[in-house]
Amino acid sequence: MVMNTEIFEHLESNVRSYCRSFPEVFTKGKGSLLFSESGRTYIDFFSGAGSLNYGHNPDPIKACLVEYLISDSIIHGLDFYTVAKRAFLEDFEQIILRPRKLDYKIQFCGPTGTNAVEAALKLARKIKGRPGIFAFMGGYHGMSLGSLAATGNKGQRAAAGVPLSGVTFMPFPFGFMEGIDSIGYIEAVLNDTSSGIEKPSAILFESVQAEGGVIVAPTAWLQRLADLCRRHDILLICDDIQVGCGRTGTFFSFERAGCVPDLVILSKSISGYGLPLSMVLMKRELDIWKPAEHNGTFRGNQLAFVAGRAALRYWQGGEFAAGILERQEFVENFLNRNIIPLDEKIQIRGLGLIWGIDLCDCGGGETARLAARHCFQNGLMIERSGREDTVLKILPPLNIPLAELEQGCLTIQGALQAVGISPGQQATNLNPVLAQA
């Protein structure tokens, strides 16, 4: 079948992006596979940018959605009390919060992650009465003005069209900043009466900078950050939008550090099915909102409550988490055994089922672009991230069958070899056919 994209080119804005990396018309998705109008099948190492941790159309969740839809239950509910919301809240407390001894209240925001970031920043400023926020270099938190102010990427920031203020960027432990004691630096800034930097209301962080290039914060660094915030009366906000809901092996990405952020931001896979939903978790004493002080017409998606509740059942018992760790071990072993030997300058980083292959010193962004293109031509969807898009980001569904996980990894290996990365060769010897693609 000939793929027809004329209507997209004719009517859809130039702002579209992922369709440029994955130029197919998709018709169906199941598990870790996507199917296109042209008859091709793709293994999905993209997972809806982290929104599909449980894969495409998982049967247990789909069954709950279908039952809810045919019952004429409430679909749009603002912040009404509804049966769907009550069931979700009850299970979230029982399955997620209580076993982890977390006493959070929950705010349902507008349906996007960036709105939850905006709410968390607004609440932090209201609580502490200080306008400033500290965020980290390389971080990504969204595209609306408040969250964009906390996002480091210069190209994304430039689109704002207005000055982005109220955020001071601190070093994240990576690259040239890896040798800097960033926590010590923040401590010095706060203690120095002549630093010129005011104490912030909150520090916003990702335990793994996903869009930043799969940069995993050391556990000890996270613990020191939490301790610093406690001692200086600063709120600690964890943006767990992309790496929460099991992506790092535990439900919350910060669990490995044993710390408890004051606020946690969830979106993407919290709905379990790719449906819009975003949440801010806040320590009980921090809920000082007045009614409707932060609202939105689509806060609280009823279908997402139904799907999200069904997804929470995956976390009953330890079998699902054990499966993530099994897949983590496979990916880590494969990368160390099959990818690193291709070129000693390749950098591998990751945790759980988010891994990055950094080609910064192996041809950079152009090599990564050609490798990703080769992957797609050979049936694998994979995204690039990081500075100058030099990182191939492995982000499959958490329950991907091992055979498909292996096939996807082999496709990456073949792509790297196709663009000239192999023992004894220079990464700049790019395949001329790919270079023209």
N, C-alpha and C positions, 0 to 999 in steps of 0.2 A: 504494500500500500504506500502511495506517495504521501509524505507528510505535508500537511497544509498549515502554514503558520501566517498566512497573509493577514488575517484579521488581527492578530497580535501586533504585527508590524504596523498595521494601518491605524489602530485605535489605542493601543496600550502605550503608556508613557515610556520615554527613554530611561526612566529610573529603574526599570526592571533589570535584574542582575543575574540571578541563578539560572534563568533560562538561557543565558548566553554561555554559561559553563556546561549546561546540560541541554543541548539543543534537540530535544525530542518532545513530542506530544504524548504525555503519559495518560494511560487509560485505567490502570489497575495496580494495586499494591497488595501484597500478602506477605506477612512475616518480614523477612529481610530482602524481599525481591520487589522490583518495580517492572511493570510491563508497558511497552509503548505502542502507539498507534501503528508504527512501522513493523511491529511483530518481534521486536527485540526484548530481551530480558536482561535486567541489570541487578547486580548485587549492590545493596545500599550501604555504603560506608559514610553516609551523610545524615541519615535519620532526621530529616526535616530540621536541620541545624540544631539537633538535640531535642526536638519536640516529640520524637517517636522512640523513646527508650524501650518500649515494649513491642516495637515493630508495627507494620501496617496491618490494620484491621484484625487485631487479636480477637479470636473467637469469644473468649469469656466476656470481654468488655463489649463487643458488638452485640452479643445477645441481650445484655442489660439495656443498651441503648434502644434496640428494636422494641423490646418490651415496653420501655418507657414511652416511646413515640406513639405506639399504637393504642396506648391507654388514655390519650388526650390529657396527659398531665401538663402542668405548668411548664412553658418553654421560656418565656421572658418574665423575670421576677424582680428586677431591680434589687433592692435589699430586703424584700418581703421575707417573712418566715415561710419556708416551704419544706415539704417532706424531703425533697432531694437534698436540700442544703443541710437539714438536720441529720440525715443519714450519713452524709459525707463528713460532717463535723464529728459525729459520734465515732466513726471508724478512724478518722485521722487521730483523734485523741487516744483511742484504745490501741491502735496498731503502731502508730508512729511516736506520739509524744510520751505516753506513760512508760513504755519500755525503756526510753532514753532519759527518763526523769526530767522532762522538759515541761515547764509551765508557761507556755506561750498563749496569748490571745491571738486571734486571727482577723485580719482585715482583708476583705475581698475588694480589689481595686478594679479599675478599668481592665479590659481583657488582655492587655499587652504587658510584657515584662517591664518596658520602660515606664509605664504608669505606676507600677509597684515601686520602682526605684524613686520616682518623683515623690510618691507618698512617704517613703521611708526617710528621704532627705528632709522633706517638709516637716515631718513629725519630729525628727532629731533637732532641727532648728527651734521648733516650738518648745520642746522639752528643756533644752539647755539655754535658750535665749542667746545663742551665738550664731552668727551667719555663716561662718566658714566650715568647709568640709575638707578633709584630707582624702585624696585618692592616690592611686599608684600608677606610675608610668607603665604603659603597655596595657592598661586596663580597658575594658569595654563594658559600658553599662546602658547603652541605648541611644536613640536618635532624637528624642524630644529635648528641649533646651536644657532642662535641669540635669538630666542624665547625660546628655552630650557634654555638658561642662565637666563631667567627671570621666569622660572618655578621652584617651590619649591620642588617638589617631588624628593627625593633622588634616588629612584630606576630608575625613568625616566632619571634623570641627569647622572646616572652612565653609561648609554648606550652610551653616547657621545664619550667616548674614548679619549677625550682631555679635558684640563682645560676649564671650562666655566667661562669667565671673563666679566668684564664691567658692572656688575649689583650688587647693594647692596640691601639686603633684609631688609625691615622695618616691624615692628609689625602690623598685621591686628587685628582689635578689635574682638578677639575670644579666647575662652579657657583661658589659663593662661595669655594671653596677653590682655584679655578684661579689666582687671583692670589697664592697662597701658594707659596713655594718649599718644597714638601713634603719634598724630599730634604734640603734645607738644614735644615729643621725636625728631621727625624729625626737628622741629624748633630749638631745642637745638643743634642737630648735625650740622645744617647749620650755626648756629651763633657761635659755639665754634671753635675758631682758632686752638685748639689742638685736635679736634675730630678725626683727621686722615682720614676723609671722605670728598672727594671733592664734590662740588656742581654738581649735575647731569644736563644733558640736559633736562631730562623729568622724570616724575613719571608715571608709567604704573599701571593701577588699573582695577579691576572688581567691579562693584557696588554690585554684588552678586557673590561670589566665588562658581561657580557651581560644578566643579570637586573637589574643595576644601572641599565640604561637605554641600553645600547650606548655605553659610554664608552670611547673608544680612548685608551690611554696613549701620549703622544708617544714617539717612538723615543729621543730624547735622554734622556728621563726614565727609560726602561727601562735605558739604558746607565749612567746615574748610579746607579740603584738597585743594579745588579749590582756596580759599583765600590765602593759603600758597604759592601755585604755582605762583599766580599773584604777590604777594609781593616779591618773591625771583627770579623772571624772569626764572621760570622753566615751561616747557611745560607740560600740563596735557593730558595724553592719556587714553581714555576709551576703554578697550577691551570689546566690546559688541557682540562678536561673538556668544556666546551661549544664553545670556539673553537679547539680543536685539530683534527687530522685534516683539515686543508685549509680550514677555515671562513674563515680570513683570507687565503687564497691560497697559503700555504705549509703544509707538513704540520704543523709546530709554529708556534704564533702568535708566538713570540719570535724567530724566525729573522730578521725584519726588523731587529732591533736588534743582531744579531751577538753576543749574549750566550749563555752556557751555564749555565742554572740547575743548582744542585746536585741538586735533585729535581724531577721532572715528573710530574704526575698526569694520567692519561688514563682516560676511560670513554666513555659515550655511543657515538659513532660508531666507536670503535676496533674493534668487532665487525663493522662493515660492513653489518649486517642488522637492527639493533635488538635483538640478543640481549644478555643481561647479561654484561658483562666490565669489569673495572677493573684498572688497573696503576699501579704506582709505578716510575718510572725513577730510578735513583740512581747517582751517580758511584761507580765501582768501590770506592774506598777507604771509602765510607760504609756499605757492607753489613756491619754489625756485629751483625745479628740472630743470636740463638740459634735453633736449630730449634724451630718451633712457637710462637715468642714472639708472633707475630701470625698467627692462622689463621682458618679458617672452612670450614664444610662444603662451600660452593659456590665456593671459590676455584678459578679455572681452569675455565671453561665450555668443554667440548670442542666443542660446536657453534659457539660463538663463535670458537674457535681456527680452525676450518675456514672460517667465513665471513670472519673477519678476515684470514686469509691470502689469500683470494681478493680481498678489497678492496685489499690492498697492491699487487696487480698494476696497479691504476689509476695508481700512482705511479711505474711504470717508464717512463722517458722523461719528456718535459715536456709532452706533449699535454694531459693532464688539467688540470694547473696552468694552462696557457695558457687553457683553456676557462673556468676560474674567473675569471681576470682579464678575459676578454672579457665575461662576465656582470656582473662588478663595474663595468666601464666603462658598460655599458648602464644599470644601476640608478642609478649616480651621475649620469649625464647626465639620466636621466628625472626624478630627484628635483629636480635643479637647474633643469631646464627647465619641469617641470609642477607640482611641489608647492610649492617655495619661493615662486613668484609668487602663490600663493593668499593668503598672508599673510606679511608680512615678519617676524613674530614666530615662525614655525615654525623649529625647529632641526633640522638634518640631521646625522647622524653615522654613520660606518661604515667598513668595510674588508672587502675580499673579498666574501663573500656574507652578511654580517650588517650590517644597516642599521637605523637607528632614526629615526622621525619623531616628534620631541618636541613635544607640544602643551601643554606646561606653561603657556605664556603665551597659549594660544589656547583657553581653556575648560577646560584641565587634564584630570584623570582622567575626568570625566564625558563630555567631548567625545571622548576616546580610546575610552571604552567604547562609545559610540553608533556611532562610526566602525567599530570592530571588529565590532559587531553588524551593521551595514549590509553590511560586507564578507562576513560569513558568509551573510547572506540573499541575497547575490548571487554565491555560489559561490567564496568565498575564505576559507581558514582563516588567521588571523593572530592572534598573541598580543600582549598588552600587557606592559610591564615598566617598570622605573624607579621612582623615588620617586612615590608616589601613582598608579602605573600610568598615567603620562601619555604613555608612548612606545609607538607601534606598531612592533613588531619584525619586520623582514623577514628571514626565515630559510628560504629555499627549499632544495631539494636542490641540491648543487653542479653537477649535470649536468642541471638543468631545461632543457627546450627553450626557445629564445628566444621563441617565439610564446606559450608559457604564462607565461613570465616577464613579457612585455609585457602580457598580458591581466590578470595579477594586479596589476601596477602601475597599470593603467588603472582597475581596480576600486577600489583605494585612493584614487585621485584622485576618482572619482565619490562615494565614501563621504565624503570630506572636504567636498566640495561639498554633499552631501546634509545634513550636519549644520551647514551654515551658514558654512563656511570658504571664502570666495571673495573675489576682489578687490573692495574697496569695501564689504564687509559685515563685521559683527562675528561672531566665532566663537560668541558666546553665543546667537545666534538659531537655536536648535536646532529641527530638524524635530520637530513635536509628535507625529507618529506614532511616530518612532523613540524619542522620550523616554519613551513609554509601554511600549516593548518590554521 
